[in-house]
Amino acid sequence: MKKIVAVSAGQEFSGKGDNAIRRNIRYLNYGLLGLATILNDVLEKEITVFQANYNTPIETVELIENAGIDIENECECFLLSIPSYYSITWCQLFCKIVKQTFNKKIIVGGRWVIDNNIEWIKKKLPYVDIIIEGFGEKRICELFSSGISYPEIDGSKTTFSRLNYQLLYNYQEYQPCIEISRGCGAGCQFCADRSNKRIRNKPVNKILQEVKYIEKIYSCLPYIYFEAPHFIFEKQWTHDFYKAMSIRNKKIGWRCTTRVESVPINELKMLAETGLKVLDIGLESASFSQLVKMGKTRSPGEYLCQAEKILIESQKYGIWVKFNILLYAGETYETLNETIRWLNEYKELIKDISVSSLIYYKNMKDISKILKFGAHIPQGQKIEDLGFVNLDLSRQIDYFTAKKLCTEIPKKIANQRDFFDIKSVSYFMNGYTYNQFEKDLKLCSKEDLPFAIE
């Protein structure tokens, strides 16, 4: 039986930069691993998954060959996942190498980039044979099952039942995750998942099965990321999960991404006892006007009051809160200072913040609303080139100013230990120590780091 080689694309450049510390981040492409698991478990295909991370396309091919795969004689085809628009130029070279050197079929997926952009992808990646839109489960089964139907495998209605980590090359480097839900539908103007209906949380008994599997195969159990675009703490699910974790001998630590209004403040003590360590919360702003523009809330005062309560209660029970901040269309120094003042007020309760500036992607809806708020596309940038454009947010804050602010603002809140701690939960390579972090810190430009140096 010939092998399928699955590759998660790397990036020739990154919106967050490249340095010795970031090269130790191993964020799992669980979507690709989930599809590989279906191919292996259901369709009995032999498949190995590789994540390019910071490797070049040539280095990635060498990695595959050094792993013992004879691409020329053993490989049936390549399954290529595009996790970001930043990966397009990487994929162009990788596909060219695979096609010209080995003449292998290339199947590409990655719904954040591909959906509604088929013709554009065809032009950008002419060496690709098949393009998969949306959740890939159904299409993958159609392509590899010789006409057999698997109606129960539908990515729009259910999560991956499990992830087979042993299909991933060097899986011990990656901190594991469990997919809890899909979709969001909250309607934020900047989010590509704003209209996708949310799937209910995976049943607790299914989660425990995955936890036991992870405990079995990992030599040193790391934290687990509970994956959901918008983690909802469904009341019955929360209580069932608490009961299940209470009777286990082993405790797990876990992290999730959620929204301010979704955190059940009265249940944080219970959640902490289940192992919840990090709440990754999309605060986005503390400016009333910017929050309304984004579609985050119609009641900014109540929204920020809720965020304050989350911080106070989380500290009581040892839960770290990381806020994500978005510099949005129409951002001025006045609105920005509103956010900074609020963050400074609660600085002692915030573990870390991540700040990014609004980028317009091809799969986002009409740009007219964004432009109406005062943002504009810098001269010379065309969305057709790379699939995204960096934006000047207002007359006061252009793209280059915003980029600088994205590293300056976090320095006001978090120090190097805070940054290490928060990244050690589900982001840094499994086993990456603070001693190694300090050594890598000496190799980095301090100006480009999003934290204060102790």
Buried (B, 14 or more C-beta within 10 A) or exposed (E): EEBBBBBBBBBBEEBBBEBBBBEBBBBBBBBBBBBBBBBBEBBEBEBBBBBBBBBBBEBBBEBBEEEEBEBEEEBBBBBBBBBBBBBBBBBBBBBBBBBEEBEBBBBBBBBBBBBEBEEBBEEBBEBBBEBBBBBBBBBBBBBBBEEEEBEEBEBEEBBBBBBBBEBBBEBBBBBBBBBBBBBBEBEBBBBBBBEBEBBBBBEBEBBBBBBEBBBEEBEEBBBBBBBBBBBBBBEEBBEBBBEBBEEBEEEBBBBBBBBBEBBBEEBBEBBBEBBBBBBBBBBBBBBBBBBBBBBBBEEBEEBBEBBBBBBEBBBEEEBBBBBBBBBBBBBBEEBBEBBBEBBEEBEEBBBBBBBBBBBBBBBBEEBEBBBEBBBBBEEEBEBEEBBBBBBBBBEBBBBEBBBBBBBBBBBEBBBBEBBBBBBBBBBBBBBBEEEBBEEBBEEBEEEEBBBBEE
